[in-house]
Amino acid sequence: MTPVHSKPHQPSGGDMTDTTLDTSATEVEAAIAAKADRARAASRVLAQANRDHKDRALRAIGETLDSNRAAILEGNQKDLVRGEANGTSQALLDRLRLDDARIDGLISALEDLAGLPDPVGEVLRGQTLPNGLRLRQVHVPLGVVGAIYEARPNVTVDIAGIALKSGNAVLLRGGSAAEESNKVLIRLIREALEGVDLPADAVQGIDELGRPGATALMGARGKVDVLVPRGGRSLIQAVVQNASVPVIETGEGNVHIFLDESAPEDLAVPIVVNAKTHRTSVCNAAETLLVHKDAVAAREVLTKLSDAGVRLHVDERAAELAAGLNIVPATAEDWGTEYLDMDIAVAVVDSLDDALDHIREYSSGHTEAILTNDLSRSERFVREIDSAAVIVNASTRFTDGGQLGLGAEVGISTQKMHARGPMGLRELTTTKWIIQGDGQIRP
């Protein structure tokens, strides 16, 4: 018998698999690099485009979406059917779903963007130095922006529109859940751009490259200027921890409302119910309600939440307030949970201090609200809460680019870099210094 080691070397099955994966990864990296290079060329054109040209493009995209509703809805229906078959949660299916009303919303957001001032070239500050040098700091586009998100075809249009108006090109990874929807939307956006003589490569999808494409996008430092993840905690953390491209971190929304003792029922009830039930699958929906022990509106707020179908995860004292309602005992995990569903955690606190301490411990830094008729308490809440948005006597659902007059948003940043809160046009720009002289040299 011939010893095995006398045979010519053959790679094992595992080696073959690894080699195939390495080759595939190399090919995917090359494909991402090629897309990024085309995006870079497109971004240079967009950076020089004037406002009128960009606004015409935004309106052209809206018109194209409007006249191709059937194709959009057909692609979206394929995604919904596949999602249901795969057991996708109702919260994610709600994010995924498009209908005529939501398409109307996308078109309206594009029109709103067209009506906003162009941030590119806007002067932040300037001065003339004693030596005669004239300085200006101006907004300029970031360049090539990558976005990784999941099950949100509306984000495809929002990001493309904001990027276009702010002079950037985008590479979009919308995920397999919305693949058919995004395929149609990106095709239509590219057609609209070509129709107004702007480069189609300003908007490109990478979903056809799968997860390896997302990995390559995260590693395309020098090709991609910034990466924005938008989705659940696991997606965001995967990007933050693995990307070599600079990341603007958007965060999960463990959103709190503090119901102060002075808040009347007619103020508190509609706000809390709206914040929780208006749309549960979004990051600005309320997830924790902190109730002052003497809150006059407490019972009615909890009753109306329960009547609306919300399950209350209550601590011991809240259980007494909510007796007979739709309740379950709260666990330690509930205080840090972003439900994205018809659930809310409820705790009774003794004071504003206790509410502030709870929020500091469990907040994700997204949005916190206080409902009160006490001006001093509202002012203290605003001063001491360190989140991207702090709201007094209004629904948390207003933490949204469109609602705040930004036209739309790329995401809601919970970090403390240049972009914090809803990211609109200015948040997709950076700055540069322009220094003009008359022959000055440094002594």
C-alpha positions as CSV (number, residue, x, y, z in Angstrom):
1,M,0.0,0.0,0.0
2,T,1.4,3.3,-1.0
3,P,1.7,5.7,2.0
4,V,-0.6,8.6,1.8
5,H,2.2,11.1,2.1
6,S,3.8,9.8,-1.1
7,K,0.9,11.0,-3.1
8,P,1.1,14.4,-4.9
9,H,-0.3,17.1,-2.6
10,Q,-4.0,17.8,-3.0
11,P,-5.8,20.5,-1.2
12,S,-8.5,19.2,1.2
13,G,-12.1,20.0,0.8
14,G,-11.8,22.7,3.5
15,D,-8.9,24.2,1.6
16,M,-10.9,24.3,-1.6
17,T,-13.7,25.9,0.2
18,D,-11.4,28.5,1.7
19,T,-9.8,29.2,-1.6
20,T,-13.2,29.7,-3.3
21,L,-14.2,32.0,-0.5
22,D,-11.0,34.0,-0.8
23,T,-11.4,34.3,-4.5
24,S,-15.0,35.3,-4.2
25,A,-14.1,37.9,-1.5
26,T,-11.5,39.3,-3.8
27,E,-13.9,39.6,-6.7
28,V,-16.5,41.2,-4.4
29,E,-13.9,43.7,-3.1
30,A,-13.0,44.5,-6.7
31,A,-16.7,45.0,-7.6
32,I,-17.2,47.4,-4.6
33,A,-14.0,49.3,-5.5
34,A,-15.3,49.7,-9.1
35,K,-18.7,50.9,-7.9
36,A,-17.0,53.3,-5.5
37,D,-14.8,54.7,-8.2
38,R,-17.8,55.3,-10.4
39,A,-19.5,56.9,-7.4
40,R,-16.5,59.1,-6.9
41,A,-16.6,60.3,-10.5
42,A,-20.4,61.0,-10.1
43,S,-19.8,62.9,-6.8
44,R,-17.5,65.3,-8.5
45,V,-20.2,66.2,-11.0
46,L,-22.8,66.6,-8.2
47,A,-20.5,68.7,-6.2
48,Q,-20.4,71.2,-9.1
49,A,-24.2,71.1,-9.8
50,N,-26.1,74.1,-8.9
51,R,-29.3,74.1,-6.8
52,D,-31.7,74.4,-9.7
53,H,-30.2,71.3,-11.4
54,K,-30.3,69.2,-8.2
55,D,-33.9,70.3,-7.4
56,R,-35.0,69.4,-10.9
57,A,-33.5,66.0,-10.3
58,L,-35.4,65.5,-7.0
59,R,-38.7,66.4,-8.7
60,A,-37.9,64.1,-11.6
61,I,-37.3,61.3,-9.2
62,G,-40.7,62.0,-7.6
63,E,-42.5,62.1,-10.9
64,T,-40.8,58.8,-11.9
65,L,-41.9,57.1,-8.7
66,D,-45.4,58.4,-9.2
67,S,-45.7,57.1,-12.7
68,N,-44.3,53.7,-11.8
69,R,-46.3,52.9,-8.7
70,A,-47.4,49.5,-10.1
71,A,-43.8,48.3,-10.5
72,I,-42.8,49.5,-7.1
73,L,-45.8,47.8,-5.4
74,E,-45.2,44.6,-7.4
75,G,-41.6,44.4,-6.2
76,N,-42.6,45.2,-2.7
77,Q,-45.3,42.6,-2.7
78,K,-42.7,40.0,-3.6
79,D,-40.6,41.0,-0.6
80,L,-43.6,40.9,1.7
81,V,-44.6,37.4,0.6
82,R,-41.1,36.1,1.0
83,G,-40.9,37.8,4.4
84,E,-44.1,36.3,5.7
85,A,-43.0,32.8,4.4
86,N,-39.7,33.3,6.3
87,G,-41.4,34.2,9.5
88,T,-40.4,37.8,9.5
89,S,-41.9,39.7,12.5
90,Q,-44.8,42.0,12.0
91,A,-42.7,44.9,13.1
92,L,-40.2,44.3,10.3
93,L,-43.0,43.6,7.8
94,D,-44.5,47.0,8.7
95,R,-41.1,48.7,8.0
96,L,-40.9,46.8,4.7
97,R,-44.4,47.5,3.5
98,L,-45.0,50.2,0.8
99,D,-48.5,51.4,-0.3
100,D,-49.8,54.3,-2.2
101,A,-49.8,56.5,1.0
102,R,-46.2,55.7,1.7
103,I,-45.2,56.4,-1.9
104,D,-47.0,59.7,-1.6
105,G,-44.9,60.4,1.5
106,L,-41.7,59.6,-0.4
107,I,-42.7,62.0,-3.2
108,S,-43.7,64.7,-0.7
109,A,-40.3,64.3,1.1
110,L,-38.5,64.8,-2.3
111,E,-40.5,67.9,-3.0
112,D,-39.7,69.2,0.5
113,L,-36.0,68.6,-0.1
114,A,-36.2,70.5,-3.3
115,G,-37.7,73.5,-1.4
116,L,-34.9,73.6,1.2
117,P,-31.8,75.8,0.9
118,D,-28.7,74.1,-0.7
119,P,-26.1,73.7,2.1
120,V,-23.2,73.3,-0.4
121,G,-21.1,76.5,-0.4
122,E,-22.8,78.0,2.6
123,V,-20.4,80.1,4.6
124,L,-20.2,79.1,8.3
125,R,-17.8,81.8,9.3
126,G,-15.2,84.1,7.9
127,Q,-12.8,86.9,8.7
128,T,-9.9,89.0,7.5
129,L,-6.7,88.5,9.5
130,P,-4.4,91.4,10.4
131,N,-2.0,90.2,7.7
132,G,-4.7,90.6,5.1
133,L,-5.5,87.0,4.6
134,R,-9.2,86.5,3.9
135,L,-10.7,83.3,5.4
136,R,-14.0,81.5,4.8
137,Q,-15.2,78.1,6.2
138,V,-17.8,76.6,3.9
139,H,-20.0,73.5,3.6
140,V,-18.8,71.0,1.1
141,P,-20.1,67.4,0.3
142,L,-18.7,64.4,2.1
143,G,-18.2,62.7,-1.3
144,V,-19.1,59.0,-1.4
145,V,-21.5,57.8,1.3
146,G,-22.3,54.2,2.0
147,A,-25.5,53.1,3.8
148,I,-26.3,49.8,5.3
149,Y,-29.9,49.3,6.4
150,E,-32.6,46.6,6.5
151,A,-36.2,46.1,5.4
152,R,-36.8,49.8,4.8
153,P,-37.3,50.6,1.1
154,N,-38.4,54.2,2.1
155,V,-34.8,54.7,3.3
156,T,-33.5,54.1,-0.2
157,V,-35.4,57.1,-1.5
158,D,-34.7,59.3,1.5
159,I,-31.0,58.7,1.5
160,A,-30.7,59.1,-2.3
161,G,-32.6,62.4,-2.2
162,I,-30.6,63.8,0.7
163,A,-27.3,62.7,-0.9
164,L,-28.2,64.3,-4.2
165,K,-29.2,67.6,-2.7
166,S,-26.1,67.7,-0.6
167,G,-23.8,66.8,-3.5
168,N,-22.9,63.3,-2.6
169,A,-23.0,59.9,-4.3
170,V,-24.3,56.9,-2.4
171,L,-23.7,53.1,-2.3
172,L,-26.8,51.4,-0.8
173,R,-27.0,48.1,0.9
174,G,-30.7,47.7,1.7
175,G,-30.6,44.0,2.6
176,S,-32.2,40.9,1.3
177,A,-35.6,41.5,2.9
178,A,-36.2,44.5,0.7
179,E,-34.2,43.4,-2.3
180,E,-37.0,43.4,-4.9
181,S,-38.3,46.8,-3.7
182,N,-34.9,48.4,-3.7
183,K,-34.0,47.0,-7.1
184,V,-37.0,48.8,-8.6
185,L,-36.5,52.0,-6.7
186,I,-32.8,52.3,-7.5
187,R,-33.5,51.6,-11.2
188,L,-36.1,54.3,-11.3
189,I,-33.9,56.8,-9.4
190,R,-31.1,56.2,-11.9
191,E,-33.4,56.6,-14.9
192,A,-34.6,59.9,-13.4
193,L,-31.0,61.2,-12.9
194,E,-30.1,60.4,-16.5
195,G,-33.2,62.2,-17.6
196,V,-31.9,65.5,-16.2
197,D,-28.3,64.9,-17.3
198,L,-26.8,63.9,-14.0
199,P,-24.8,60.7,-13.6
200,A,-26.8,57.6,-12.8
201,D,-23.9,56.3,-10.8
202,A,-24.6,58.9,-8.1
203,V,-27.0,56.2,-6.8
204,Q,-25.9,52.5,-6.8
205,G,-27.1,49.5,-5.0
206,I,-24.9,46.6,-3.9
207,D,-27.5,44.1,-2.8
208,E,-26.6,41.8,-5.6
209,L,-23.2,41.2,-3.9
210,G,-24.9,39.9,-0.7
211,R,-23.3,40.0,2.7
212,P,-19.8,39.8,1.2
213,G,-20.6,43.1,-0.5
214,A,-21.6,44.7,2.8
215,T,-18.3,43.4,4.3
216,A,-16.4,44.9,1.4
217,L,-18.2,48.2,1.7
218,M,-17.2,48.4,5.4
219,G,-13.6,47.8,4.4
220,A,-13.5,50.2,1.5
221,R,-11.5,52.9,3.4
222,G,-10.2,55.5,1.0
223,K,-12.9,54.6,-1.5
224,V,-15.9,55.4,0.7
225,D,-15.8,58.6,2.8
226,V,-18.4,57.7,5.4
227,L,-20.7,54.8,6.3
228,V,-24.1,55.1,7.9
229,P,-25.8,52.0,9.4
230,R,-29.5,52.2,10.0
231,G,-31.4,49.4,11.7
232,G,-31.5,47.2,14.7
233,R,-28.8,47.0,17.4
234,S,-27.1,44.0,15.9
235,L,-26.8,45.5,12.5
236,I,-25.5,48.8,13.9
237,Q,-23.0,47.2,16.2
238,A,-21.7,44.9,13.4
239,V,-20.9,47.9,11.3
240,V,-19.4,49.9,14.1
241,Q,-17.2,47.1,15.3
242,N,-16.0,45.9,11.8
243,A,-15.8,48.9,9.6
244,S,-12.5,50.6,8.7
245,V,-14.5,53.3,6.9
246,P,-15.5,56.1,9.2
247,V,-19.0,55.5,10.6
248,I,-21.7,57.9,11.7
249,E,-23.5,55.7,14.2
250,T,-27.3,55.7,14.4
251,G,-28.8,54.1,17.4
252,E,-31.6,52.1,18.6
253,G,-34.5,54.0,20.2
254,N,-35.0,53.0,23.8
255,V,-37.2,56.1,24.1
256,H,-38.5,57.3,27.5
257,I,-41.5,59.4,28.6
258,F,-41.6,60.8,32.1
259,L,-45.2,61.5,33.2
260,D,-44.9,64.2,35.9
261,E,-47.4,64.6,38.6
262,S,-48.7,67.9,37.2
263,A,-49.4,66.7,33.7
264,P,-53.2,66.8,33.1
265,E,-55.1,64.0,31.4
266,D,-56.0,66.0,28.3
267,L,-52.3,66.7,27.7
268,A,-50.8,63.3,28.7
269,V,-53.2,60.7,27.3
270,P,-53.1,61.7,23.6
271,I,-49.3,62.2,23.7
272,V,-48.5,58.9,25.3
273,V,-50.9,56.9,23.1
274,N,-49.5,58.6,20.0
275,A,-45.9,58.1,21.0
276,K,-46.5,54.4,21.6
277,T,-49.1,53.3,19.0
278,H,-48.8,55.7,16.0
279,R,-46.2,53.4,14.4
280,T,-44.6,50.9,16.7
281,S,-41.9,49.7,14.4
282,V,-39.9,52.9,14.3
283,C,-37.1,54.1,16.5
284,N,-38.9,57.1,17.9
285,A,-41.8,55.2,19.3
286,A,-42.0,55.3,23.1
287,E,-40.7,52.1,24.8
288,T,-40.6,53.1,28.5
289,L,-43.1,55.1,30.5
290,L,-41.9,56.5,33.9
291,V,-44.8,57.6,36.1
292,H,-44.5,59.9,39.0
293,K,-46.1,58.3,42.1
294,D,-48.6,61.2,42.4
295,A,-49.2,61.7,38.6
296,V,-52.9,62.7,38.3
297,A,-53.1,61.3,34.7
298,A,-51.5,57.9,35.5
299,R,-54.5,55.6,35.6
300,E,-56.2,57.2,32.5
301,V,-52.9,57.0,30.5
302,L,-52.4,53.3,31.4
303,T,-56.1,52.6,30.6
304,K,-56.0,54.2,27.2
305,L,-52.7,52.4,26.3
306,S,-54.3,49.1,27.3
307,D,-57.5,49.9,25.4
308,A,-55.3,50.5,22.3
309,G,-53.9,47.0,22.6
310,V,-50.6,47.8,24.3
311,R,-49.2,45.3,26.7
312,L,-47.9,46.9,29.8
313,H,-44.7,45.5,31.3
314,V,-45.1,46.8,34.9
315,D,-43.1,47.0,38.0
316,E,-44.8,46.3,41.3
317,R,-46.1,49.8,41.9
318,A,-47.2,50.2,38.4
319,A,-49.1,46.9,38.6
320,E,-51.2,48.4,41.3
321,L,-52.0,51.4,39.1
322,A,-52.8,49.2,36.2
323,A,-54.9,46.6,38.0
324,G,-57.3,44.9,35.6
325,L,-55.5,46.1,32.5
326,N,-53.4,44.3,29.9
327,I,-50.3,43.8,32.1
328,V,-47.3,41.4,32.6
329,P,-44.6,41.7,35.3
330,A,-41.6,43.6,34.1
331,T,-38.2,41.9,34.1
332,A,-34.8,43.5,34.4
333,E,-34.4,43.1,30.6
334,D,-37.5,45.2,29.9
335,W,-35.9,48.5,30.9
336,G,-33.3,48.2,28.2
337,T,-35.6,46.8,25.5
338,E,-36.6,48.4,22.2
339,Y,-39.8,46.5,21.6
340,L,-40.8,47.9,18.2
341,D,-44.2,46.4,18.9
342,M,-47.3,47.0,21.0
343,D,-45.4,46.7,24.3
344,I,-44.2,49.3,26.8
345,A,-42.3,49.1,30.1
346,V,-43.9,51.0,32.9
347,A,-42.2,52.0,36.2
348,V,-43.4,54.2,39.0
349,V,-40.8,56.7,40.4
350,D,-40.8,58.9,43.4
351,S,-39.4,62.0,41.9
352,L,-37.9,63.8,38.9
353,D,-34.5,62.8,40.3
354,D,-35.4,59.1,40.1
355,A,-36.7,59.5,36.6
356,L,-33.5,61.2,35.5
357,D,-31.4,58.4,37.1
358,H,-33.4,55.7,35.4
359,I,-33.1,57.4,32.0
360,R,-29.3,57.9,32.5
361,E,-28.9,54.1,33.2
362,Y,-31.0,52.7,30.4
363,S,-31.3,55.4,27.6
364,S,-29.9,54.7,24.2
365,G,-29.4,58.4,23.7
366,H,-32.1,58.8,21.1
367,T,-35.2,60.7,22.5
368,E,-36.6,61.4,25.9
369,A,-39.8,63.4,26.7
370,I,-41.3,65.0,29.8
371,L,-45.0,65.7,30.2
372,T,-45.5,68.4,32.8
373,N,-47.1,71.7,33.7
374,D,-44.2,72.7,35.9
375,L,-41.8,75.0,34.0
376,S,-38.9,74.5,36.4
377,R,-39.1,70.7,36.0
378,S,-39.2,70.9,32.2
379,E,-36.2,73.2,32.2
380,R,-34.3,70.9,34.5
381,F,-35.2,67.9,32.3
382,V,-34.0,69.6,29.2
383,R,-30.7,70.7,30.9
384,E,-29.9,67.3,32.4
385,I,-30.9,64.8,29.8
386,D,-28.1,64.0,27.4
387,S,-29.9,62.5,24.4
388,A,-30.0,63.5,20.7
389,A,-33.6,64.9,21.2
390,V,-35.3,66.1,24.3
391,I,-39.0,66.9,24.1
392,V,-41.4,68.8,26.4
393,N,-45.1,68.1,26.1
394,A,-45.2,66.5,22.7
395,S,-45.0,63.1,21.2
396,T,-41.6,61.4,20.7
397,R,-42.7,60.7,17.1
398,F,-41.5,64.2,16.2
399,T,-37.9,63.1,16.3
400,D,-37.9,62.7,12.5
401,G,-36.2,64.6,9.7
402,G,-39.4,65.2,7.8
403,Q,-41.3,66.4,10.9
404,L,-38.5,68.8,11.9
405,G,-38.4,70.4,8.5
406,L,-35.3,68.7,7.2
407,G,-37.1,67.2,4.2
408,A,-36.1,63.6,5.2
409,E,-33.3,61.9,7.1
410,V,-30.5,59.5,6.5
411,G,-30.9,58.3,10.1
412,I,-30.9,59.5,13.7
413,S,-27.4,59.8,15.0
414,T,-27.0,59.1,18.7
415,Q,-23.3,59.8,18.8
416,K,-21.6,63.1,19.6
417,M,-19.8,63.8,16.4
418,H,-20.8,66.6,13.9
419,A,-24.1,64.9,13.2
420,R,-26.5,64.3,16.1
421,G,-30.2,63.6,16.0
422,P,-32.0,63.5,12.6
423,M,-29.4,63.7,9.8
424,G,-30.5,65.9,7.0
425,L,-28.7,67.9,4.3
426,R,-26.1,69.7,6.5
427,E,-25.2,66.5,8.3
428,L,-24.1,65.0,4.9
429,T,-21.6,67.8,4.4
430,T,-18.3,68.6,5.9
431,T,-16.3,71.9,5.7
432,K,-13.2,73.3,4.1
433,W,-11.3,76.4,4.7
434,I,-10.8,78.8,1.8
435,I,-7.8,81.1,2.4
436,Q,-7.2,84.0,-0.1
437,G,-4.1,86.2,0.0
438,D,-2.2,88.8,-1.9
439,G,1.3,87.3,-1.7
440,Q,1.6,86.9,2.1
441,I,4.3,84.6,3.5
442,R,4.6,83.3,7.0
443,P,7.3,85.2,8.9
